[in-house]
């Protein structure tokens, strides 16, 4: 697997340690009771760019490490 596939976003926003974590995260994202994914058309309102948002719902359990790391960065 390409290392580029393990790094999502420009900064990057999400970094997966390995293929196992990457595919586990994809499986988690397919659970609509634990995650929502939305696309925001921010350019239409004059913002810098559009955005895709992943929201982790309170019902999510055993969250992948890449998501946990990002949550800690955001809440600091």
Buried (B, 14 or more C-beta within 10 A) or exposed (E): EEEEEBBBEEEEBBBBEEEEBBEBBEEBBEEEEBBEEEEEEEEEEEEEEEEEEBEBEEEBEEBBEBBEBBEEEEEE
